[in-house]
Amino acid sequence: MSYSLLLSGCGSAGKYVAHVAEQSGRARVTALFDPVEAKLAAARSLYPDAATSDDLRTLIADTRPDIVAVAGPDHLHADQAVMALEFGAHALVEKPLATSVPDARRIIDAADRTGLTVMTDHTIRYMYPWREMSMAARSGEIGDIFFVQGDYIHDMWTIYHPGGRGHTPWRIDRDNPQNILLGGGCHPIDNILSTVDSPVGEVFAYGSKLSVPEYPSDDCYIVMLKFENGVLGKVFVSSGCSGEGMGGGMLAVYGTEGTLWNGKLYRRGKEPIVLPNASDDAAVGGHGWGRSVVDFLDTLDGKMENPIPARIGARVVAVCEAGLESIRTGHPQKPEWP
């Protein structure tokens, strides 16, 4: 079956979603929306037959797409996903699913009410070595997990600074700046939650703003997690690490019989084992769109269950919201687990 796809947000994420969808032979881009004229014009050059409008609701109503790919600013994800569902379209929503638990619940309720598919596009869980490490941990290769951690360490100066080559104005918008815990920390948090089979019972966090003057929000976070099964976790997030940074990557898992770190399996008294790469086809644009978009289409075709439904995406949002509330109050918080 060939699906018609409306792309809402024509930046890099939307560009790669559309590319993979069309390359699969199962979807075609029929409509484009982006309030930034330069982004819209670039997308129109790739899809000259696609309809456009300066109003998303009108565009969805007029074109009636099968799929809306929500790939614009984070704070618009919930409104646009719910709008898509109300017009009868399935929704592939770039991470994070939403920027608050109430907004995430609106998406869940709309998906339940319409019976349509919503998939949260957490692409990093599809990438090597994080996917292989998570699978090894869940299959028992390191015994019982007792600690898990993940980092999101980036130098985003060129994105935040108005003179930077990758400047994205909405990320430093004074009214709705991207929160880097939600917009970046969601990657290791999703990897951690997909690896540890337990709800998070408690979150405690610290935040600071010391490294990126152009950024109107905190640029550094440490988030501690306590799962209901006793596993402990830690997430470090920085968007102002000059020249990038070092760290354990998006996932590291410690178990009673071994450790998974940097794509290797470590066991006491034995040489490390390099995990084989089974995710080559996932890497598109530095993320896992090569496999996540295909999984979404396979879900619509009934070939598989939705791997990241709205409820799973909402759990990442719940952890982030609890962390931000912990920073505000100075006390641990219990996430609103959906």
C-alpha positions in Angstrom: 0.0 0.0 0.0 1.2 3.5 -0.8 0.5 6.1 1.9 0.2 9.9 1.4 2.4 11.8 3.8 2.2 15.4 5.0 5.4 16.7 6.4 5.0 19.2 9.2 8.4 20.7 9.8 10.9 20.6 6.9 14.1 20.8 8.8 16.7 18.0 9.0 14.4 15.5 10.9 11.5 16.0 8.5 13.8 15.8 5.5 15.2 12.4 6.6 11.8 11.0 7.5 10.4 11.9 4.1 13.4 10.5 2.3 13.2 7.1 4.0 9.5 7.0 3.6 9.7 7.6 -0.2 12.7 5.4 -0.7 10.7 2.5 0.9 8.3 2.7 -2.0 5.3 2.7 0.4 4.8 6.4 0.9 4.8 9.6 -1.1 5.1 13.2 0.1 1.9 15.0 -0.9 2.0 18.1 1.4 4.5 20.3 3.1 4.2 22.7 6.0 6.8 24.9 7.6 6.5 28.6 8.7 10.1 29.2 7.8 10.0 30.0 4.2 13.6 28.9 3.5 13.0 25.5 4.9 9.7 25.2 3.0 11.3 26.3 -0.3 14.1 23.7 0.1 11.6 20.9 0.7 9.5 22.1 -2.2 12.5 21.8 -4.5 12.6 18.1 -3.6 8.8 17.5 -3.8 7.6 20.1 -6.4 4.1 18.4 -6.7 3.4 18.6 -2.9 0.7 21.0 -1.7 1.6 23.8 0.7 -0.2 26.3 2.9 0.7 28.8 5.6 -2.0 27.1 7.9 -1.5 23.5 8.9 -5.1 22.8 9.8 -6.2 23.9 6.4 -3.5 21.9 4.7 -4.5 18.7 6.5 -8.2 19.3 5.8 -7.6 20.0 2.1 -5.2 17.1 1.4 -6.4 14.5 3.9 -3.1 12.6 4.2 -2.8 9.1 5.5 0.2 10.1 7.6 1.3 13.3 9.3 5.0 13.4 10.2 5.3 15.9 13.1 8.9 17.2 12.9 8.7 20.8 13.9 9.5 22.6 17.2 9.1 20.4 20.3 6.4 22.5 22.0 4.1 22.1 18.9 4.3 18.3 18.8 1.2 17.7 20.9 -1.2 20.1 19.1 -0.1 18.9 15.7 -0.3 15.2 16.5 -3.8 15.6 18.0 -4.8 17.7 15.0 -3.6 14.9 12.6 -5.5 12.3 14.5 -8.7 14.3 14.5 -8.5 14.5 10.7 -8.0 10.8 10.4 -4.3 10.6 9.9 -1.7 8.4 11.6 1.1 10.3 13.2 4.8 9.8 13.4 6.0 12.2 16.0 9.7 13.2 16.3 11.1 13.1 19.8 10.1 14.2 22.4 6.5 13.1 22.0 5.5 16.3 24.0 6.9 18.8 26.4 4.6 18.0 29.3 2.7 15.1 30.7 -0.7 16.7 30.2 0.2 17.2 26.5 1.4 13.6 26.2 -1.9 12.4 27.7 -3.8 14.4 25.1 -2.0 12.5 22.4 -2.6 9.2 24.1 -6.3 10.0 24.6 -6.7 11.0 20.9 -5.0 7.9 19.7 -7.2 5.7 21.9 -10.3 7.6 20.8 -9.6 7.4 17.1 -7.9 4.0 17.0 -5.1 5.5 14.8 -1.4 4.8 15.1 0.9 7.2 16.9 4.6 6.3 17.0 7.2 8.3 18.9 10.3 8.5 16.7 13.0 7.8 19.2 15.7 7.1 16.6 18.7 6.6 18.7 17.4 3.3 20.1 17.8 1.9 16.5 21.5 2.9 16.3 24.7 0.8 16.8 25.9 0.1 19.5 23.0 1.2 21.7 20.5 -1.1 20.1 22.8 -4.1 20.4 23.7 -3.3 23.9 20.1 -2.9 25.0 19.2 -6.2 23.4 22.2 -8.0 25.0 21.1 -6.6 28.5 17.5 -7.6 28.0 18.5 -11.1 26.9 20.4 -11.7 30.1 24.0 -11.5 28.8 25.1 -9.6 31.9 22.9 -11.2 34.5 20.7 -8.9 36.6 21.0 -5.2 35.8 21.8 -3.1 38.9 22.9 0.2 37.3 22.4 1.9 34.0 23.5 5.3 32.6 23.4 7.4 29.5 24.9 10.7 28.3 23.9 13.4 25.8 27.0 15.5 25.4 27.1 18.1 22.6 28.5 21.4 21.6 25.5 23.1 20.2 27.0 26.6 19.8 26.6 26.6 16.1 22.9 25.8 16.5 22.2 28.3 19.3 24.3 31.2 18.1 22.6 33.5 15.5 25.9 33.4 13.5 26.3 29.7 13.6 26.2 27.6 10.5 23.4 25.4 11.9 21.5 28.1 13.6 17.9 27.0 14.4 16.0 30.0 15.8 13.2 28.2 17.5 15.6 26.4 19.8 16.5 29.7 21.5 13.1 31.4 21.2 12.6 33.4 24.4 9.0 32.3 24.8 9.4 28.6 23.9 13.0 27.6 24.0 13.9 23.9 23.5 14.6 22.3 26.8 17.7 20.2 26.2 16.7 17.7 28.8 13.6 16.9 26.8 15.0 17.6 23.4 18.4 15.8 23.8 18.3 13.9 27.1 15.3 12.1 25.8 17.7 9.9 23.8 19.6 8.3 26.6 16.5 8.3 28.8 14.6 6.3 26.1 17.5 3.9 25.8 17.5 3.4 29.5 13.8 2.9 29.8 13.7 0.4 26.9 16.5 -1.6 28.6 15.2 -1.8 32.2 11.9 -3.6 32.5 10.4 -1.5 35.4 8.7 1.8 35.9 10.7 4.6 37.4 9.6 5.2 40.9 11.7 8.3 41.8 13.7 11.0 40.0 16.1 13.6 41.5 17.9 16.1 39.4 20.2 19.1 39.3 20.4 21.7 36.5 22.7 24.7 35.7 23.2 27.4 33.1 26.9 28.1 32.9 28.2 27.2 29.4 26.0 28.6 26.7 25.2 32.4 27.2 23.0 32.4 24.0 20.7 29.7 25.4 17.8 31.0 27.5 17.4 27.9 29.6 19.5 25.5 31.6 22.3 23.9 29.5 23.5 21.1 31.9 21.6 18.4 33.8 22.3 15.5 36.0 19.3 13.2 36.6 19.2 10.3 39.0 16.7 7.5 38.6 15.4 4.9 41.0 13.4 2.1 39.3 10.7 0.3 41.2 12.7 -3.0 40.8 15.7 -1.4 42.6 17.8 -0.6 39.6 19.6 2.7 39.8 20.3 5.1 36.9 22.0 8.3 35.9 21.7 10.7 32.9 24.1 13.5 32.1 23.0 16.1 29.6 25.1 19.0 28.2 24.5 21.2 25.2 27.5 23.5 25.9 30.4 21.0 26.0 33.1 22.9 24.1 34.3 20.8 21.2 31.9 18.0 22.1 32.9 15.8 25.0 33.7 12.5 26.4 31.4 10.1 28.1 29.9 6.6 28.2 27.7 7.4 25.3 23.9 7.1 25.0 23.9 3.9 27.1 26.0 1.8 29.5 24.6 -1.1 31.4 26.1 -2.8 34.5 24.9 -6.3 35.6 25.8 -9.0 38.1 27.6 -11.0 35.4 29.0 -8.4 33.1 29.0 -4.9 31.8 28.0 -3.3 28.4 29.9 -0.2 27.5 30.9 1.4 24.2 29.7 -1.5 22.1 31.6 -4.1 24.1 30.6 -6.9 26.5 32.9 -7.1 29.5 33.1 -10.1 31.9 35.4 -10.6 34.8 38.6 -12.4 33.8 37.8 -12.4 30.1 38.7 -10.4 27.1 36.0 -7.8 26.0 33.7 -9.0 23.2 32.8 -6.5 20.5 29.1 -6.7 19.8 28.4 -7.3 16.1 26.7 -4.4 14.2 23.3 -5.5 13.1 22.1 -1.9 12.6 23.9 -0.6 9.5 20.7 0.1 7.7 19.4 2.3 10.5 21.9 5.1 10.1 20.5 8.0 8.1 21.4 11.6 8.9 23.2 10.6 12.1 20.1 9.0 13.5 18.1 5.8 13.2 15.5 7.0 10.7 16.5 4.2 8.3 14.8 1.7 10.5 12.4 3.7 12.6 10.4 5.0 9.6 10.3 1.5 8.2 9.0 0.1 11.5 6.3 2.8 11.5 5.2 1.8 8.0 5.4 -1.9 8.9 3.1 -1.1 11.9 0.6 0.5 9.5 0.8 -2.5 7.2 0.0 -4.8 10.2 3.4 -6.6 10.0 4.4 -5.7 13.5 3.2 -4.1 16.7 3.9 -0.5 17.3 7.4 -0.5 18.8 7.1 3.0 20.4 3.5 3.9 20.9 2.5 7.2 22.5 2.4 5.7 26.0 6.1 4.7 25.7 7.1 8.2 24.5 5.1 9.7 27.3 7.2 7.8 29.9 10.3 9.7 28.7 8.3 12.9 29.0 7.2 11.9 32.5 10.8 11.3 33.7 12.0 14.7 32.3 9.0 16.5 33.9 9.8 14.9 37.2 13.4 15.9 36.9 12.5 19.5 36.2 10.1 19.5 39.1 12.9 18.1 41.3 15.2 20.9 40.3 12.5 23.5 41.1 11.6 22.0 44.5 15.0 20.5 45.6 13.2 17.2 46.4 12.8 13.8 44.6 9.7 13.4 42.5 7.6 10.4 41.5 6.9 10.5 37.7 3.3 10.3 36.5 3.8 6.9 34.8 1.4 6.4 31.9 
